[in-house]
Amino acid sequence: MLTLTHIADTHLGHRQYGLKQREDDMVSTTRAAFREMVEEHETDAILLPGDLFHSRDLRPKVLDQAEQELSRLPDDVPVLVSRGNHDENLTPREVTWLNYLHRRGHIVFLKADLEADPETARFDPYDPSDPGDYAGFYDIEVEECDGPVRVFGLQWRGARTRQALQQVANGIEAANAEHGEPAATVLLAHFGMEDEVPTLGGTVTHGELRDVKEHVDYLALGHIHKRYEAADWIYNPGSPEAHNTREGRHDWEHGYCSIALSSNGNEAEDAVEYEVDHHSTKRRPYYQVEFDVTSYDSPSELKTGFQEHVRGEQSNIDEYCQKEAFTANGNPRAPIIDLRFTGTLQFSRGDFRTDELAEWLKDECDALYVQVNTGIRTADVQQLISEIDEEEVFQDGRLNTNALEHRVFETIAKESIYDDHAEDVADVLGNAHQMAQAEEAVEDIRDSVSSARQELFPELTGNIVLDIDEDPFSDTDPDEETESGDEEPSREVSDEAEVVQQ
């Protein structure tokens, strides 16, 4: 009768790890998903609840790519979009790129008017003859039913989501009373559900959706990049691409949903039934290589053992990358490898050249990128913990965590290339930890560490690339800086330092 497709978090423009190939992946994966939706599922509309773009400050090329991909879709297949936290923050501009695409007819931008009434959101219908800057809801007519399938949109609200949900529940009820009851109701929204990713925070409970559930048949979510379903009415398809090594694990599913709606011939409520299927997207593979350093007494022994370990893992890597989800035109894509060192290092941390090992691994496995994560202790740090001076870290019988942290950070620094500034490095690490505990903004923590590093090690500051957006005001086109990504950034940035925003 009617088919909808649901995709989220396409993050067009995300140049992950500073690589042009990853920005291209975002486009090609979205294009392939759109094509499947139209050709295989014959979708009547595409639902996209947030984070169409990776940043609200778009380079011209990214906007042009988005318009090209949207223009490929049939004219009778509307793309219904709500706003995510990457599309626009909580202090919106007068005009955004979603407004622009809406005006151009590439998308239908759906959002709730939450300002007019603190109790009830205002939802105005989409008018193709006068689309304006956005609409509140979009009706998809269904011949077999007395009413349409009505799609509403709720924009990203962050910590204010709970209040907005009550307004939305009241607003949907008011809109249906004014414009007629629909056969079925869909709500696009961008937030996370409790217990899906416990470390994310700021999620919504099922109890807080109770009033919304009375009026909504299908809650189309985005924001968390992992597929999940709940209570037979809440669906999140997972981002088409993985955006960090955690999301690249095998237990994180990525893709889109197809929703087949049909009439059950009943004039009573629930006259429309729907069946939801999940489809994996064609994407770049992530593969984890873990290596325990404990049993090696010297850098040369470790290097030999590491190379033997990787060669033994090669067949597993090849087999994994040949899975259908990771192939393009039948050919496997070069993987991103999550390289994790574990255990206790028996020699100086300064002699542990992870960059050289990562470069060898990249060449050996024909990888696109190697992300290094070093979760090891040195023997000296382990000895420090076992022989810690109680008088130094205990005051009046209570643990002085700041003193303990400083000793550990200083010892770690002495076992690295920062030996000459171990005391200063310990101060920087301690300050960053305190900022994180105080839940200060990630950007502020990053700037604090970057500033300190520039002061202490000006000769090294050119070797670090963080996974952040390019300067939107730069006169330099990043595409001209490297040729097909031949020159890649340093790999001395771990998952702990990577800026990850859902």
N, C-alpha and C positions, 0 to 999 in steps of 0.2 A: 504493500500500500504506500508506504513512505519510508525513505531511508535517510537518516542523518549520520554524519560522521563527526567525531569529536577528537580534536588534536589540541595540544597545549604546549607552551614553553618552547617555541621554535627558535627563539633567541637569534634571529637573523642579525648578522654583523658581529657575532662573537668570535674574535680572533684569539682563540684559546692558545695559551703558551706563546703568544706572539706569532703564531704560524698562519700564513695565508691559506694553507691547505685546510685548517680547521674552520676558518671562515667560509671557505668554499663548501665544506661538509655540511654546514648548517643549511645552505641553500639547496644543495643537491638532495639531501635527505628529505627536506620539506617538499621539494618538487616531486620526488618519487612517491611520497605519501599522497600528495594531491592527485597525482595521476592514477594511483590505485583506487582512491576514493571515487573518482569519476568513472574510470573504465571498468573496474571490477565490481564495485558496489553500487554504481549508478546513484550516487548520493544526490539528494534533493537540496541539501544545505550542509555547509561545513560550520561546525561550532569551534571557536577558538577562544577559550577563557583566559587570556592574559599572556604577557611576555611574547608577543609577536616579534618584538625587537629586543636586543640585548641592552640597548641604551637609548635614552630619549634624545641624545645628541648624536644624530646620524651623519655619517659621511655621505656625500652624494651617491657614491657607488652603491651603498647598502640600500638606500631608498629606491634607486633605479632597479636593483635586483628584485626588491620586493614587488614593485609595480609590474615588472615583467612576469614574475611567477603568478601573481594574482590575475593578470591579463590572459594567461593561458587557460584559465578556467572558463567553462561555458557561461554565457550571460545569464542563464536561468538557474545557476547554482550560486546563491548568495553566501558570502563568507561573513558570519556573524561573530563579532569580536568584542570582548570586554577588556578592560585595562588591567595590566599587571604591574607589579612594583618596578619592573625594569622599563616598561613603557612610559611610566610617569610616576613621580613620587607623590607624597601627600600634600605638596604645595604646588598644584598643577599650574602650568602656564596657560595663558589665554587661548593659545592655539597649539595643538600638539600634532605629531605626525599621524596619529589615528584620526584626528579631525580632518586632516588633509586627505587621507585615503578615503574617508567617508564621503567628503565633498566630491571627490573625483569618481565615486561610484565603484571603487575597488573593493570596499568592505562596507558592512553596516555596523557602525560603532554604537554599541548598546551600553548605557549607563543609567544609574538611578539618580534622580534629583533628590538629594538628602538634606538640602539646605532650607527648602521652603517650609517644611513642617517637621519638627523634631520627633514626631510620633509616626508619621506616615510618609514613605517615599512617594515621589511623583514619577509615574511612568507614562510617557506620551508615545503614541503609536508611530511607527515609521511611515512616512509619506514620500513615496518615490518622486512625486512631482515637486516636493519641497523638502528635501532631506535634512536641511539645516546642518548643524555641527555634530549632532548625534541624535539617537532615538532612545526611547525607554524600552520598547518591545517591538518584536517583528512577528507577524502572523504568517504562517505557512498553511495555505488552504489545502484541505483534504476532501476530496469528493465524497468519500464513503461516510463522512462524519458530519454532524450538525454544526460543529465548530472547528476552528483551526487548531493547529499545534502552535502555541504561543511561546515565544522565546524572550525571556527577560535577561537583563545584564546588571550585574553588581560589580563596580570597580574595586580595585585593591584599596583596603581600608586599614591594613596593619592592625595595631592594637585596638582600633575603633570598630573592628569587624562585628563584635558582639552587639553593639548598639545598632549598627546598620542592619543586621539581620532582622531585628524586630521591626524596624522601619520598612524593610523589604516585604516581610510577611503581610503587614498592614497595607502596603502599597499595591501588592499583587491583588489582594482582595478588592481594593478600591478600583483598580483598573479593570478587573473582570466585571465588577458591578456596572461600571460606566460603559464598557465596550462589548459586553456580552461574554458569556462563559466559553472558554476554549474546550476542545476535546481532550487536550493534554497540555501540560505546562513544563517548560524547561527553564532552568536558571543557570546562567553562566556566572562563575565566581572564581576568585583567585585567593585561596587560603588553604592551609593544611588542616587535616583532621587529626585529632588526638591519637597517640600511640603508633602512628605510621612511621615517623622518624622522631624518636624521643628527644634527640639533641637539638631539633630545630627550634622549639619554643614558639609561643605566640599562636598556638593552634586552637581550633574550635572543637567543643565537645558535642556529642550527639544531643545532649539535653538542650544546648543552646540553639539547635536546629529544629526543635520540636514544633514551633509555630510555623516555620517555613515549610516543613514537611506536609502540613495540612493543605498547602496550596501548590506544591511542586511535585511532579512525578519523576523528573530526572534532574539531578543536580550535577552539572558538568563542571568539574573542578580543574584547575591548574595550580601551579606554584611548587608543589613537591614533585621532583623529577623521577618519581618511582610509581609504577602502576599499583593501584589498589582499588578495591571495591568495598562498599559497606552497606548493610541493611537493605540491599536490593533497590536502592535508589540513588546512591552516591557513587560517582565514578570518576577516577583520575587515571588517564591513560599512560602517564609517564612521558617525559620529554622525548622527542624523536632521537636526539643525540645525548650521550652521557657528557657531563660537563666537568667532571673531576674523577679521580681514580676510585673514590668510593662508589660513585654512580655507575662506574664501569664494571662493577662486580657482577658475577653471573646471577645473583639473587635480586638484582634490580632490573625489572622488565621495563622496556621502553617501546612506545608505539602509538597507536591510535585506536579508537573504538568505532565500530559501526553499530547503529541502532536501527533495527527494523521494527517499525510500528505498524500495527494492523488493528482493524476493528473487530470486536468480538460479537458484533450484532446485537449488543445489549443496549437499550436506551437508558439504562440506569447509569449511576456513576461508574467510573473505571471502564468506560466503553472502549478504551484504547489499550491494547496490550503491546509490550515491546520486548524485544530480545536483543541483548547486547553481546557482541563478540569483540575480543581484543586481537589486534594484528600487530606483529612486530615490524618495526621500521628497518630499512636497510641503513646500517650505520657503521661507524669506525669501531673496530674491536679494541678493547682494553684487555691486557693480559698481565697477571701478577707473577713476578719472579721473586721468590724469597730466599735469602741466603744467610746462614748462621756463621758468624765470623769467629766463634769461640775457640775453635780447635787449631787456629793458625797463629804461629809465633812470630811471623815476620811478614812484611808486605809482599815479598816475592812468593812465599808459600800461599798467602791468601789469594793473590792474583791467579796462581795456577789452579787452586781449588775452585775459584769462582768460574774460570773458563771451562773447567771440566763439568761443573754443575750446569752451566748454561747449555753446553753442547748436549748434555743428557736430556735437557728440557726442550730442545729444538723441535723434536717431532710432535710434542704436545702443543707447542705454539702453532706450528703449521696446521695441525688438525683443527685446532680451535678457530683459527682465522678463516678456514674453509667452510665454516657453517654458513648456511644460506643468508642469515641476517647480516653477515659481514662481507658479502661478495657484491661486486658491482659488475654487471654484464658477465657474470660467471667467474670473475677474477677476484681473488681475495685482496682486501685492502691492507696496506702496511699498518701494523698495530701500534697503539700507544702502550708502552710497557711500564707498569708500576713496579719499580725495583725497590725492594724492601730489605735492608740489612738489619739483622737481629743478633742478639747474643752479647758477649763481653769481649771487647777488643783487647788483645794481649800486648799491643805495642802503642806507641804514641799516636794520638788522634791526628796529629799533623802529618803523619806518614800514610794515613788512610786516604788514598786518592780516589774518592768516589766518582769524580768527574771523568777520570781516565777509564775506570771500569764501565761507567755508563756509556761512554763513547764507543768502547769496544763492543759492548752488548748491542748498541744501535746498529753498528755495521754488521755484526755477526748475524743478527736476526732480521735485518732489513726493516727496522722499525721506523716509524715516522718520528717518534719522540720517546725519550726515556725520562720518567718522573722519578727522582730519587727520594726515598724516605728512609732516614737513618734513625732507627729506634734502638740504638745500642748503648751500652755502658763501656767505659774503659775500665781496666783493672784498677787504676788509681781511684776512680770515682767509687767503685765498689768498695775499695778499702776505706775510703773516706767515710762512707756511710756506716761501715762496721766499726770504725774507730773514732767516731765523732766525739769531740770534746763536750761532755755534758755541761760543763760550766759555761761554755760559750753559747750553747743553743737553748739552755734551760735557765729561766729567770724566775726565782721564787716558786720553783716546782712546776712552772708552766713552759711549754715549748715556745720558743721564739722562732716562729716560722720564717721571718724575714732574714734572721741571721743564718738559719740553716740553708735557705735558698741561696743566699749570697755565697756561702762556702761551696755549695754544689756548682753554681754557675761559674765561679772563679776557677774551680778545678777543671771543669769542662773546657773553659777558655784556654787554660794552660796547656791542654792536650790538643790544641788546634793551631791553625795558622795565626791565631790572634794572641799568641803567648805573650808578646811584648806589651799588650794592653789588657791583660787578663782582668785586672781590677775594674777598669772602665767598662769592659764588655759585661762583666757580672752586674754592674750597675744598670746598664742598658736593658739586659734581660730581666732583671728584677723589676724595673720600672714598667716594662711591657706587660709582665705578668700581673702587676697590680692594676694596670689599666684594664686588662681583660677581666679580672675579677670584679672590677667596678662597672663592667658592662659598657665601657666607653666604646664609641664608634670604631669599627674596624679601620676606617680611613685614618682616624686620629692615631691609632696604634701604629699603623703602617708608616705614617708620616714621622712619628716620633723615632721609630727605629731607623728609618732611612736617613733622617737628619743626623742622628748620632753616628751612623756609619760613615756618612760623608765627612764628618768632622774628624773621626778617628782614623779612617782609612781612605783618604781621597784618591789614592792610586788604584783602588779596587772598585770604585763605584760604577765603573763602566761595564762590569761583568755580570750584573744582576738584572734579570728581567722578571717582573712580577706579572701575574695574570690579571691585568687591569686594562680598561679601555684605552685606546689611543687618545691623544689630545685632540678634541674635535675642532680646535681652532688652529691646529698646526697647518702650515703651508705645504708641508711635505706629504706626498701621497705614500703611505706605507707600502703600496704595491711596487713602488719604484726602488725601494730600499734593498730588496732581495729579489733574486730571480727564481721564482717558483719555490721559495722557501729554502734555498740551498744553504744559506747561513742561518743557523738556529741559535736561540738564546741559551745562556748557561743553564745547566740542570741542577744547580746548587740551591734549589728552592723546593722544600718539602711540602707535603699536604698540609702540615701545620702552618706554613707560611702562606699557602695559596689562599687568595681571597675567594671564598665561595659564597655566592649569593644565589639563592634558589630562584 
